[in-house]
Amino acid sequence: MTSKNNTTTVYFVRLGCDKNDIDAEIMAGLLSRERYQIVADPVSAEIIIINTCGFINSAKQESIDYILEAISFKNNGKCEKIIVTGCLAQRYAQELAVELAEVDAFVGVGDIDQIASIINGVRHNTADRIYCSDPRLSQSFFAREVRTGDVTAYVKISEGCDSHCSYCVIPQLRGRFRSRPADSIVEEVTRLAEQGVKEINLVAQNTTAYGLDFAGKPQLVELLTELLTIKEIRWYRLLYCYQDNITEELINLIAREDRIASYLDIPIQHSHPVILERMNRTAIDRVSVEWFNKIRQRIPNLTLRTTVMVGFPGEGEAEFTHLLDFINQVRFNHLGVFCFSAEEGTPAYRMPGQVDQRTSRSRSSRIKEEQQIIALQEKKKLLYQRLPIMLIEQQGEIWLGRGAGDAPEIDGVCQVRDVSGAGKGDIVLVEVEHADFDHIQGRMLEIEKRS
């Protein structure tokens, strides 16, 4: 099962969130060290690895669809082995092993560090089919293989969650909250900077809780202070920030340090206090227009992103209207909305007051319509401003770029014209000439000069 150059080809299907994608990059790096060749086309792969998501029903179905597609490659193509990894494997390995006999191994989130030895066993038919021990923090971030030429990267600073929201299975899938040692994170970011990465997005299930488990209080400010010594990184962006650990010190650091993006991703999930209590959310007092206005006053040019859920049990028209009004008052720059998914094993699964899917989808559409108007109006405030933009991809005579207020893949882009003397990863000053819902356009004025 090896090609002529004595390597085995492996194709990764990467599903789910950016934190899951990091796990796939760790596995890819570990396999590359063992003479496996990561390929970009499933047709040429001898092994297909599907790194799955199991968070909500739609994600589970997407994972199953990709597994079935891989089985078709195994039955009719070059593929000889199928490995299912990630959250779906962690949650349902026993059941899936019965239903999907064509899958050679199921590997949970706590076993990714063993992926090379597991596959070696699978190739020689000496391995078990199920590897789903208790979730634990990977010890192999050093091996992570980021896509060649990337100028942006995600960095996971902790694993697991202790919040126990009533709708969420993450604590079951990822375990208790565990922070990575700061020196491990600094070492990884240093290595990424040496590879040409200019932008770091810090991620976790709860980023602002970093350090609570080992210090008894948040240590994100201390971590950021260390990371700022790595001068090659132009800016750090914070994703998945819970309000209860957004401290005064963190606000002050973001406000004064231009290498920390003036960007906060705060997934509120809802605004109505009764729904938030039923969700078992924390810091309910900070889900207020006044609190968000205070943050905006403290941090110049702050970009706010949030995620909300509609159709949670007990959400009537009054509670939904409260959420809609809240969104219109706070005016988030970016907002994602999804419908409640009743997940087995969570308190919300059999909670009274379940909302039918048709109503949930209708409410989701109404929020999306309102948010499009808000986002466009907020984008138009950027007209004629001069913004630092990182160039990320050339398309003909136009470069696509991204400012500090746009996270990769989920937010918008900037279309930059008249680019001269600059290339991928460079920061250029752009005068904004046009703004649309999901992008802005402008002309390059100069390449940013930094001491």
C-alpha positions as a Markdown table, in Angstrom:
| # | Residue | x | y | z |
|---|---|---|---|---|
| 1 | Met | 0.0 | 0.0 | 0.0 |
| 2 | Thr | 2.7 | 2.4 | -0.9 |
| 3 | Ser | 3.4 | 4.5 | -4.0 |
| 4 | Lys | 6.7 | 4.3 | -6.0 |
| 5 | Asn | 8.5 | 6.8 | -3.8 |
| 6 | Asn | 7.7 | 4.7 | -0.7 |
| 7 | Thr | 5.1 | 7.0 | 0.6 |
| 8 | Thr | 1.4 | 6.5 | 1.3 |
| 9 | Thr | -1.0 | 9.2 | 0.1 |
| 10 | Val | -3.5 | 10.6 | 2.5 |
| 11 | Tyr | -6.4 | 13.0 | 1.9 |
| 12 | Phe | -8.1 | 15.0 | 4.7 |
| 13 | Val | -11.7 | 16.0 | 4.8 |
| 14 | Arg | -11.9 | 18.9 | 7.3 |
| 15 | Leu | -15.3 | 19.6 | 8.8 |
| 16 | Gly | -16.5 | 21.8 | 11.6 |
| 17 | Cys | -14.9 | 24.7 | 13.3 |
| 18 | Asp | -11.4 | 26.2 | 13.2 |
| 19 | Lys | -10.5 | 24.4 | 16.4 |
| 20 | Asn | -11.3 | 21.1 | 14.6 |
| 21 | Asp | -9.3 | 22.2 | 11.6 |
| 22 | Ile | -6.2 | 22.7 | 13.9 |
| 23 | Asp | -6.6 | 19.0 | 15.0 |
| 24 | Ala | -6.5 | 18.0 | 11.3 |
| 25 | Glu | -3.4 | 20.1 | 10.8 |
| 26 | Ile | -1.8 | 18.4 | 13.8 |
| 27 | Met | -2.6 | 14.9 | 12.4 |
| 28 | Ala | -1.3 | 16.0 | 8.9 |
| 29 | Gly | 2.0 | 17.1 | 10.5 |
| 30 | Leu | 2.4 | 13.9 | 12.4 |
| 31 | Leu | 1.7 | 11.8 | 9.4 |
| 32 | Ser | 4.1 | 13.8 | 7.2 |
| 33 | Arg | 6.9 | 13.0 | 9.7 |
| 34 | Glu | 6.1 | 9.3 | 9.1 |
| 35 | Arg | 6.5 | 9.3 | 5.3 |
| 36 | Tyr | 2.8 | 9.8 | 4.5 |
| 37 | Gln | 2.1 | 12.3 | 1.7 |
| 38 | Ile | -0.9 | 14.6 | 2.2 |
| 39 | Val | -2.6 | 15.1 | -1.1 |
| 40 | Ala | -5.3 | 17.6 | -2.2 |
| 41 | Asp | -7.4 | 15.2 | -4.2 |
| 42 | Pro | -9.4 | 12.2 | -2.8 |
| 43 | Val | -9.1 | 10.4 | -6.1 |
| 44 | Ser | -5.3 | 10.0 | -5.6 |
| 45 | Ala | -5.5 | 9.0 | -1.9 |
| 46 | Glu | -4.9 | 5.6 | -0.6 |
| 47 | Ile | -6.2 | 6.7 | 2.9 |
| 48 | Ile | -9.0 | 9.1 | 3.4 |
| 49 | Ile | -9.4 | 10.7 | 6.8 |
| 50 | Ile | -12.7 | 12.5 | 7.6 |
| 51 | Asn | -12.2 | 14.8 | 10.6 |
| 52 | Thr | -15.8 | 15.2 | 11.6 |
| 53 | Cys | -18.0 | 17.6 | 13.6 |
| 54 | Gly | -20.8 | 16.3 | 15.9 |
| 55 | Phe | -22.0 | 19.6 | 17.4 |
| 56 | Ile | -25.5 | 19.8 | 15.9 |
| 57 | Asn | -27.7 | 17.6 | 13.7 |
| 58 | Ser | -26.8 | 19.4 | 10.4 |
| 59 | Ala | -23.1 | 19.0 | 11.1 |
| 60 | Lys | -23.6 | 15.3 | 12.0 |
| 61 | Gln | -25.4 | 14.7 | 8.7 |
| 62 | Glu | -22.7 | 16.5 | 6.7 |
| 63 | Ser | -20.1 | 14.2 | 8.4 |
| 64 | Ile | -22.1 | 11.1 | 7.5 |
| 65 | Asp | -22.5 | 12.3 | 3.9 |
| 66 | Tyr | -18.7 | 12.7 | 3.5 |
| 67 | Ile | -18.1 | 9.2 | 5.1 |
| 68 | Leu | -20.5 | 7.7 | 2.5 |
| 69 | Glu | -18.6 | 9.5 | -0.3 |
| 70 | Ala | -15.3 | 8.1 | 1.0 |
| 71 | Ile | -16.8 | 4.6 | 1.0 |
| 72 | Ser | -17.7 | 5.1 | -2.7 |
| 73 | Phe | -14.0 | 5.9 | -3.3 |
| 74 | Lys | -13.0 | 2.8 | -1.4 |
| 75 | Asn | -15.4 | 0.6 | -3.4 |
| 76 | Asn | -14.6 | 2.1 | -6.8 |
| 77 | Gly | -11.2 | 3.9 | -6.6 |
| 78 | Lys | -7.7 | 4.0 | -5.2 |
| 79 | Cys | -8.7 | 4.4 | -1.6 |
| 80 | Glu | -7.9 | 1.4 | 0.6 |
| 81 | Lys | -8.5 | 2.6 | 4.1 |
| 82 | Ile | -11.0 | 5.1 | 5.7 |
| 83 | Ile | -10.4 | 6.7 | 9.1 |
| 84 | Val | -13.1 | 8.7 | 10.8 |
| 85 | Thr | -11.7 | 11.2 | 13.4 |
| 86 | Gly | -13.1 | 14.1 | 15.5 |
| 87 | Cys | -16.2 | 14.9 | 17.4 |
| 88 | Leu | -18.6 | 12.5 | 15.7 |
| 89 | Ala | -16.2 | 9.6 | 16.3 |
| 90 | Gln | -15.8 | 10.6 | 19.9 |
| 91 | Arg | -19.6 | 10.7 | 20.4 |
| 92 | Tyr | -20.9 | 7.8 | 18.3 |
| 93 | Ala | -18.0 | 5.5 | 17.5 |
| 94 | Gln | -19.7 | 2.3 | 18.9 |
| 95 | Glu | -22.9 | 2.9 | 16.9 |
| 96 | Leu | -21.1 | 4.0 | 13.7 |
| 97 | Ala | -18.8 | 1.0 | 13.8 |
| 98 | Val | -21.9 | -1.3 | 13.6 |
| 99 | Glu | -23.5 | 0.8 | 10.8 |
| 100 | Leu | -20.4 | 1.5 | 8.7 |
| 101 | Ala | -18.4 | -1.7 | 8.4 |
| 102 | Glu | -16.3 | -0.1 | 5.6 |
| 103 | Val | -14.7 | 2.4 | 8.0 |
| 104 | Asp | -11.4 | 0.9 | 9.2 |
| 105 | Ala | -11.0 | 3.0 | 12.4 |
| 106 | Phe | -12.8 | 5.6 | 14.5 |
| 107 | Val | -10.4 | 8.0 | 16.4 |
| 108 | Gly | -11.7 | 10.4 | 19.0 |
| 109 | Val | -10.5 | 13.9 | 19.9 |
| 110 | Gly | -8.2 | 12.6 | 22.6 |
| 111 | Asp | -6.3 | 10.2 | 20.4 |
| 112 | Ile | -5.2 | 12.4 | 17.5 |
| 113 | Asp | -1.6 | 12.3 | 18.8 |
| 114 | Gln | -1.6 | 8.5 | 18.1 |
| 115 | Ile | -2.8 | 8.9 | 14.5 |
| 116 | Ala | 0.4 | 7.6 | 12.9 |
| 117 | Ser | 0.6 | 4.4 | 14.9 |
| 118 | Ile | -3.2 | 3.8 | 14.5 |
| 119 | Ile | -2.9 | 4.1 | 10.7 |
| 120 | Asn | 0.2 | 1.8 | 10.7 |
| 121 | Gly | -1.9 | -0.8 | 12.6 |
| 122 | Val | -4.8 | -0.3 | 10.2 |
| 123 | Arg | -2.6 | -0.8 | 7.2 |
| 124 | His | -1.3 | -4.1 | 8.5 |
| 125 | Asn | -4.7 | -5.2 | 9.8 |
| 126 | Thr | -3.4 | -5.3 | 13.4 |
| 127 | Ala | -5.4 | -2.4 | 14.8 |
| 128 | Asp | -8.6 | -2.1 | 16.7 |
| 129 | Arg | -11.4 | -0.1 | 15.1 |
| 130 | Ile | -12.2 | 2.2 | 17.9 |
| 131 | Tyr | -9.8 | 4.6 | 19.6 |
| 132 | Cys | -11.9 | 7.0 | 21.8 |
| 133 | Ser | -10.3 | 7.5 | 25.2 |
| 134 | Asp | -11.2 | 10.4 | 27.4 |
| 135 | Pro | -10.6 | 13.8 | 25.8 |
| 136 | Arg | -7.2 | 15.4 | 26.5 |
| 137 | Leu | -5.1 | 18.2 | 25.3 |
| 138 | Ser | -2.9 | 17.4 | 22.4 |
| 139 | Gln | 0.9 | 17.3 | 23.1 |
| 140 | Ser | 1.7 | 17.6 | 19.4 |
| 141 | Phe | 1.1 | 21.2 | 18.4 |
| 142 | Phe | 4.8 | 21.3 | 17.4 |
| 143 | Ala | 4.1 | 18.9 | 14.6 |
| 144 | Arg | 1.2 | 20.9 | 13.2 |
| 145 | Glu | 1.3 | 21.4 | 9.4 |
| 146 | Val | -0.2 | 24.7 | 8.3 |
| 147 | Arg | -1.0 | 25.1 | 4.6 |
| 148 | Thr | 2.1 | 26.2 | 2.7 |
| 149 | Gly | 2.2 | 30.0 | 2.0 |
| 150 | Asp | -0.6 | 30.9 | 4.5 |
| 151 | Val | -0.1 | 34.3 | 6.1 |
| 152 | Thr | -2.9 | 33.8 | 8.7 |
| 153 | Ala | -3.3 | 31.0 | 11.2 |
| 154 | Tyr | -5.5 | 29.9 | 14.1 |
| 155 | Val | -3.9 | 29.0 | 17.4 |
| 156 | Lys | -5.7 | 27.0 | 20.0 |
| 157 | Ile | -5.0 | 28.2 | 23.5 |
| 158 | Ser | -7.2 | 25.8 | 25.5 |
| 159 | Glu | -9.3 | 22.7 | 25.0 |
| 160 | Gly | -12.7 | 21.7 | 26.5 |
| 161 | Cys | -15.3 | 23.7 | 28.3 |
| 162 | Asp | -16.7 | 24.0 | 31.9 |
| 163 | Ser | -19.7 | 26.2 | 31.0 |
| 164 | His | -22.3 | 23.4 | 30.6 |
| 165 | Cys | -24.8 | 25.4 | 28.6 |
| 166 | Ser | -28.0 | 23.4 | 28.5 |
| 167 | Tyr | -28.0 | 22.9 | 24.8 |
| 168 | Cys | -24.4 | 22.0 | 24.2 |
| 169 | Val | -22.5 | 18.7 | 23.9 |
| 170 | Ile | -19.0 | 20.2 | 23.8 |
| 171 | Pro | -18.1 | 19.2 | 27.4 |
| 172 | Gln | -19.1 | 15.6 | 26.5 |
| 173 | Leu | -17.0 | 15.7 | 23.3 |
| 174 | Arg | -14.0 | 17.8 | 24.4 |
| 175 | Gly | -13.9 | 17.3 | 28.2 |
| 176 | Arg | -13.2 | 19.8 | 31.0 |
| 177 | Phe | -11.5 | 23.1 | 30.3 |
| 178 | Arg | -7.7 | 22.8 | 30.1 |
| 179 | Ser | -5.4 | 25.7 | 29.2 |
| 180 | Arg | -2.2 | 25.1 | 27.2 |
| 181 | Pro | 1.0 | 26.2 | 28.9 |
| 182 | Ala | 2.0 | 29.7 | 27.8 |
| 183 | Asp | 5.4 | 28.6 | 26.6 |
| 184 | Ser | 3.9 | 26.0 | 24.3 |
| 185 | Ile | 1.7 | 28.7 | 22.7 |
| 186 | Val | 4.6 | 31.2 | 22.4 |
| 187 | Glu | 6.7 | 28.5 | 20.8 |
| 188 | Glu | 4.0 | 27.6 | 18.3 |
| 189 | Val | 3.4 | 31.2 | 17.3 |
| 190 | Thr | 7.2 | 31.8 | 17.0 |
| 191 | Arg | 7.4 | 28.9 | 14.6 |
| 192 | Leu | 4.4 | 30.1 | 12.6 |
| 193 | Ala | 6.0 | 33.5 | 12.3 |
| 194 | Glu | 9.2 | 31.9 | 11.0 |
| 195 | Gln | 7.0 | 30.3 | 8.3 |
| 196 | Gly | 5.7 | 33.7 | 7.2 |
| 197 | Val | 2.4 | 33.9 | 9.1 |
| 198 | Lys | 1.5 | 37.5 | 9.8 |
| 199 | Glu | -1.9 | 37.2 | 11.5 |
| 200 | Ile | -2.8 | 35.0 | 14.5 |
| 201 | Asn | -6.4 | 34.2 | 15.5 |
| 202 | Leu | -6.6 | 32.9 | 19.1 |
| 203 | Val | -9.3 | 30.3 | 19.5 |
| 204 | Ala | -10.8 | 28.0 | 22.2 |
| 205 | Gln | -14.2 | 27.0 | 23.4 |
| 206 | Asn | -13.9 | 30.0 | 25.8 |
| 207 | Thr | -10.9 | 32.1 | 24.9 |
| 208 | Thr | -11.2 | 34.7 | 27.7 |
| 209 | Ala | -11.2 | 31.9 | 30.3 |
| 210 | Tyr | -7.6 | 31.1 | 29.5 |
| 211 | Gly | -5.6 | 30.4 | 32.7 |
| 212 | Leu | -8.6 | 30.0 | 35.0 |
| 213 | Asp | -7.7 | 26.3 | 35.5 |
| 214 | Phe | -4.1 | 26.8 | 36.6 |
| 215 | Ala | -4.1 | 30.3 | 38.0 |
| 216 | Gly | -7.6 | 30.7 | 39.4 |
| 217 | Lys | -8.1 | 33.9 | 37.4 |
| 218 | Pro | -7.9 | 34.8 | 33.6 |
| 219 | Gln | -4.4 | 35.0 | 32.2 |
| 220 | Leu | -5.2 | 36.1 | 28.7 |
| 221 | Val | -3.6 | 39.5 | 29.2 |
| 222 | Glu | -0.4 | 37.9 | 30.4 |
| 223 | Leu | -0.4 | 35.5 | 27.4 |
| 224 | Leu | -1.0 | 38.4 | 25.0 |
| 225 | Thr | 1.8 | 40.4 | 26.5 |
| 226 | Glu | 4.2 | 37.5 | 25.9 |
| 227 | Leu | 2.9 | 37.0 | 22.3 |
| 228 | Leu | 3.4 | 40.7 | 21.5 |
| 229 | Thr | 7.2 | 40.1 | 21.9 |
| 230 | Ile | 7.0 | 38.2 | 18.6 |
| 231 | Lys | 7.4 | 41.2 | 16.3 |
| 232 | Glu | 6.8 | 39.4 | 13.0 |
| 233 | Ile | 3.0 | 39.0 | 13.9 |
| 234 | Arg | 1.2 | 42.1 | 12.7 |
| 235 | Trp | -2.0 | 41.5 | 14.7 |
| 236 | Tyr | -3.7 | 39.1 | 17.0 |
| 237 | Arg | -7.5 | 38.6 | 16.9 |
| 238 | Leu | -9.6 | 37.1 | 19.7 |
| 239 | Leu | -12.4 | 34.7 | 18.8 |
| 240 | Tyr | -15.0 | 33.0 | 21.2 |
| 241 | Cys | -14.8 | 35.5 | 24.0 |
| 242 | Tyr | -17.2 | 35.0 | 26.9 |
| 243 | Gln | -18.3 | 38.2 | 28.7 |
| 244 | Asp | -17.7 | 37.1 | 32.2 |
| 245 | Asn | -13.9 | 37.0 | 31.7 |
| 246 | Ile | -13.6 | 40.2 | 29.6 |
| 247 | Thr | -11.7 | 42.1 | 32.2 |
| 248 | Glu | -10.8 | 45.7 | 32.6 |
| 249 | Glu | -7.1 | 44.8 | 32.0 |
| 250 | Leu | -8.1 | 43.0 | 28.7 |
| 251 | Ile | -10.1 | 46.0 | 27.5 |
| 252 | Asn | -7.3 | 48.4 | 28.3 |
| 253 | Leu | -4.8 | 46.2 | 26.5 |
| 254 | Ile | -6.9 | 46.0 | 23.3 |
| 255 | Ala | -7.5 | 49.7 | 23.4 |
| 256 | Arg | -3.9 | 50.7 | 23.6 |
| 257 | Glu | -2.1 | 48.0 | 21.6 |
| 258 | Asp | -2.6 | 48.3 | 17.8 |
| 259 | Arg | -1.2 | 44.8 | 17.3 |
| 260 | Ile | -4.2 | 43.3 | 19.0 |
| 261 | Ala | -7.1 | 43.8 | 16.6 |
| 262 | Ser | -9.9 | 45.9 | 17.9 |
| 263 | Tyr | -12.2 | 43.0 | 17.4 |
| 264 | Leu | -14.2 | 40.9 | 19.9 |
| 265 | Asp | -16.2 | 37.8 | 19.0 |
| 266 | Ile | -18.7 | 37.5 | 21.8 |
| 267 | Pro | -21.3 | 34.7 | 21.2 |
| 268 | Ile | -24.3 | 35.9 | 23.3 |
| 269 | Gln | -26.7 | 33.2 | 22.0 |
| 270 | His | -29.7 | 35.3 | 23.1 |
| 271 | Ser | -30.7 | 38.5 | 24.8 |
| 272 | His | -33.8 | 37.6 | 26.8 |
| 273 | Pro | -33.0 | 36.9 | 30.4 |
| 274 | Val | -35.4 | 34.0 | 30.8 |
| 275 | Ile | -34.0 | 32.3 | 27.7 |
| 276 | Leu | -30.5 | 32.9 | 28.9 |
| 277 | Glu | -31.3 | 31.4 | 32.2 |
| 278 | Arg | -32.8 | 28.3 | 30.6 |
| 279 | Met | -29.7 | 28.1 | 28.4 |
| 280 | Asn | -27.6 | 28.1 | 31.7 |
| 281 | Arg | -25.6 | 31.0 | 30.3 |
| 282 | Thr | -23.3 | 33.0 | 32.5 |
| 283 | Ala | -22.8 | 36.8 | 32.8 |
| 284 | Ile | -26.4 | 37.5 | 31.9 |
| 285 | Asp | -26.1 | 41.0 | 33.3 |
| 286 | Arg | -23.5 | 41.8 | 30.5 |
| 287 | Val | -26.0 | 40.9 | 27.8 |
| 288 | Ser | -27.2 | 44.5 | 27.7 |
| 289 | Val | -27.1 | 47.4 | 25.3 |
| 290 | Glu | -25.3 | 49.5 | 28.0 |
| 291 | Trp | -22.5 | 47.0 | 28.5 |
| 292 | Phe | -21.8 | 46.8 | 24.7 |
| 293 | Asn | -21.9 | 50.5 | 24.4 |
| 294 | Lys | -19.4 | 50.8 | 27.2 |
| 295 | Ile | -17.0 | 48.4 | 25.4 |
| 296 | Arg | -17.3 | 50.4 | 22.2 |
| 297 | Gln | -16.6 | 53.7 | 24.1 |
| 298 | Arg | -13.5 | 52.1 | 25.6 |
| 299 | Ile | -12.0 | 50.5 | 22.5 |
| 300 | Pro | -11.6 | 52.8 | 19.5 |
| 301 | Asn | -13.0 | 51.5 | 16.1 |
| 302 | Leu | -14.1 | 48.2 | 17.8 |
| 303 | Thr | -15.6 | 45.5 | 15.5 |
| 304 | Leu | -18.1 | 43.3 | 17.3 |
| 305 | Arg | -19.2 | 39.8 | 16.1 |
| 306 | Thr | -21.7 | 37.6 | 17.8 |
| 307 | Thr | -23.7 | 34.4 | 17.4 |
| 308 | Val | -27.3 | 34.0 | 18.3 |
| 309 | Met | -29.6 | 31.0 | 18.5 |
| 310 | Val | -33.3 | 31.0 | 17.7 |
| 311 | Gly | -36.0 | 28.5 | 18.5 |
| 312 | Phe | -34.7 | 27.5 | 21.9 |
| 313 | Pro | -37.3 | 25.9 | 24.0 |
| 314 | Gly | -39.6 | 28.5 | 25.6 |
| 315 | Glu | -38.8 | 31.2 | 23.0 |
| 316 | Gly | -42.1 | 32.8 | 22.1 |
| 317 | Glu | -42.7 | 35.8 | 19.9 |
| 318 | Ala | -42.1 | 38.2 | 22.8 |
| 319 | Glu | -38.7 | 36.6 | 23.5 |
| 320 | Phe | -37.8 | 36.6 | 19.8 |
| 321 | Thr | -38.8 | 40.2 | 19.4 |
| 322 | His | -36.6 | 41.1 | 22.4 |
| 323 | Leu | -33.6 | 39.5 | 20.6 |
| 324 | Leu | -34.4 | 41.3 | 17.4 |
| 325 | Asp | -34.7 | 44.6 | 19.1 |
| 326 | Phe | -31.4 | 43.9 | 21.0 |
| 327 | Ile | -29.6 | 43.2 | 17.7 |
| 328 | Asn | -30.9 | 46.4 | 16.2 |
| 329 | Gln | -29.8 | 48.5 | 19.2 |
| 330 | Val | -26.3 | 47.0 | 19.7 |
| 331 | Arg | -25.7 | 46.9 | 15.9 |
| 332 | Phe | -23.1 | 44.1 | 15.6 |
| 333 | Asn | -20.8 | 44.4 | 12.7 |
| 334 | His | -20.9 | 40.7 | 12.1 |
| 335 | Leu | -23.6 | 38.2 | 13.3 |
| 336 | Gly | -24.2 | 34.5 | 12.8 |
| 337 | Val | -27.5 | 32.9 | 13.5 |
| 338 | Phe | -28.5 | 29.2 | 13.8 |
| 339 | Cys | -31.6 | 27.3 | 14.9 |
| 340 | Phe | -31.7 | 25.3 | 18.1 |
| 341 | Ser | -30.8 | 21.6 | 17.6 |
| 342 | Ala | -32.1 | 19.2 | 20.2 |
| 343 | Glu | -29.1 | 17.1 | 21.1 |
| 344 | Glu | -29.3 | 13.9 | 23.1 |
| 345 | Gly | -27.7 | 14.0 | 26.5 |
| 346 | Thr | -28.3 | 17.7 | 27.0 |
| 347 | Pro | -30.9 | 19.2 | 29.4 |
| 348 | Ala | -32.5 | 21.1 | 26.6 |
| 349 | Tyr | -33.2 | 17.9 | 24.7 |
| 350 | Arg | -36.5 | 17.3 | 26.5 |
| 351 | Met | -37.1 | 20.8 | 27.8 |
| 352 | Pro | -40.7 | 21.9 | 27.6 |
| 353 | Gly | -41.7 | 24.5 | 25.1 |
| 354 | Gln | -39.9 | 23.0 | 22.1 |
| 355 | Val | -40.2 | 25.3 | 19.0 |
| 356 | Asp | -41.1 | 23.8 | 15.6 |
| 357 | Gln | -38.4 | 23.9 | 12.9 |
| 358 | Arg | -40.6 | 26.0 | 10.5 |
| 359 | Thr | -40.9 | 28.7 | 13.1 |
| 360 | Ser | -37.2 | 28.6 | 13.9 |
| 361 | Arg | -36.2 | 28.9 | 10.3 |
| 362 | Ser | -38.6 | 31.8 | 9.8 |
| 363 | Arg | -37.0 | 33.6 | 12.8 |
| 364 | Ser | -33.6 | 32.9 | 11.5 |
| 365 | Ser | -34.5 | 34.5 | 8.2 |
| 366 | Arg | -35.9 | 37.5 | 9.9 |
| 367 | Ile | -32.7 | 38.1 | 11.8 |
| 368 | Lys | -30.5 | 37.6 | 8.7 |
| 369 | Glu | -32.6 | 40.2 | 6.9 |
| 370 | Glu | -32.2 | 42.7 | 9.7 |
| 371 | Gln | -28.5 | 42.0 | 10.1 |
| 372 | Gln | -27.9 | 42.6 | 6.4 |
| 373 | Ile | -29.2 | 46.1 | 6.8 |
| 374 | Ile | -27.2 | 46.7 | 9.9 |
| 375 | Ala | -24.0 | 45.3 | 8.5 |
| 376 | Leu | -24.3 | 47.4 | 5.3 |
| 377 | Gln | -24.9 | 50.6 | 7.3 |
| 378 | Glu | -21.9 | 49.8 | 9.5 |
| 379 | Lys | -19.7 | 49.0 | 6.5 |
| 380 | Lys | -20.6 | 52.3 | 4.9 |
| 381 | Lys | -19.1 | 54.1 | 7.9 |
| 382 | Leu | -15.8 | 53.0 | 6.5 |
| 383 | Leu | -16.1 | 55.0 | 3.3 |
| 384 | Tyr | -13.2 | 57.4 | 2.7 |
| 385 | Gln | -11.3 | 56.0 | 5.8 |
| 386 | Arg | -7.7 | 54.9 | 5.4 |
| 387 | Leu | -7.3 | 51.4 | 6.7 |
| 388 | Pro | -4.4 | 48.9 | 7.1 |
| 389 | Ile | -5.2 | 45.9 | 5.0 |
| 390 | Met | -3.3 | 42.6 | 4.8 |
| 391 | Leu | -3.0 | 41.3 | 1.2 |
| 392 | Ile | -4.0 | 37.6 | 1.1 |
| 393 | Glu | -4.7 | 36.7 | -2.6 |
| 394 | Gln | -4.2 | 38.2 | -6.0 |
| 395 | Gln | -7.1 | 37.9 | -8.5 |
| 396 | Gly | -5.9 | 39.5 | -11.8 |
| 397 | Glu | -5.2 | 43.1 | -11.3 |
| 398 | Ile | -7.1 | 43.1 | -8.0 |
| 399 | Trp | -5.8 | 41.9 | -4.6 |
| 400 | Leu | -8.1 | 40.5 | -1.9 |
| 401 | Gly | -7.2 | 41.7 | 1.5 |
| 402 | Arg | -8.5 | 41.7 | 5.0 |
| 403 | Gly | -8.5 | 44.3 | 7.8 |
| 404 | Ala | -8.2 | 43.9 | 11.5 |
| 405 | Gly | -12.1 | 44.0 | 11.6 |
| 406 | Asp | -12.6 | 40.9 | 9.4 |
| 407 | Ala | -11.8 | 37.4 | 10.7 |
| 408 | Pro | -10.8 | 34.9 | 8.0 |
| 409 | Glu | -13.5 | 32.8 | 6.3 |
| 410 | Ile | -16.4 | 34.2 | 8.3 |
| 411 | Asp | -16.3 | 38.0 | 7.7 |
| 412 | Gly | -15.7 | 40.1 | 4.6 |
| 413 | Val | -12.8 | 41.0 | 2.4 |
| 414 | Cys | -11.3 | 44.2 | 0.9 |
| 415 | Gln | -10.8 | 44.4 | -2.8 |
| 416 | Val | -7.7 | 46.5 | -3.4 |
| 417 | Arg | -6.7 | 48.1 | -6.7 |
| 418 | Asp | -3.5 | 49.9 | -7.7 |
| 419 | Val | -1.3 | 47.6 | -5.8 |
| 420 | Ser | 2.3 | 48.3 | -6.5 |
| 421 | Gly | 5.5 | 46.9 | -4.9 |
| 422 | Ala | 3.5 | 44.8 | -2.4 |
| 423 | Gly | 2.6 | 41.1 | -2.2 |
| 424 | Lys | 1.0 | 38.4 | -0.1 |
| 425 | Gly | 1.2 | 39.1 | 3.6 |
| 426 | Asp | 2.1 | 42.8 | 3.2 |
| 427 | Ile | 0.1 | 45.4 | 5.0 |
| 428 | Val | -0.9 | 48.3 | 2.8 |
| 429 | Leu | -2.8 | 51.5 | 3.6 |
| 430 | Val | -6.1 | 51.5 | 1.6 |
| 431 | Glu | -8.5 | 54.4 | 1.1 |
| 432 | Val | -12.0 | 52.9 | 1.1 |
| 433 | Glu | -14.1 | 54.0 | -2.0 |
| 434 | His | -17.0 | 51.5 | -1.9 |
| 435 | Ala | -18.7 | 49.4 | 0.8 |
| 436 | Asp | -21.1 | 46.5 | 0.3 |
| 437 | Phe | -22.7 | 44.0 | 2.7 |
| 438 | Asp | -19.8 | 41.6 | 2.7 |
| 439 | His | -16.8 | 43.6 | 1.3 |
| 440 | Ile | -15.2 | 46.9 | 0.8 |
| 441 | Gln | -13.2 | 48.3 | -2.1 |
| 442 | Gly | -10.4 | 50.8 | -2.3 |
| 443 | Arg | -7.1 | 51.8 | -3.7 |
| 444 | Met | -3.7 | 51.3 | -2.2 |
| 445 | Leu | -2.0 | 54.4 | -1.0 |
| 446 | Glu | 1.3 | 53.0 | 0.4 |
| 447 | Ile | 2.9 | 50.0 | 2.1 |
| 448 | Glu | 2.7 | 50.2 | 5.8 |
| 449 | Lys | 6.0 | 51.2 | 7.4 |
| 450 | Arg | 6.6 | 49.9 | 10.9 |
| 451 | Ser | 9.6 | 50.3 | 13.2 |
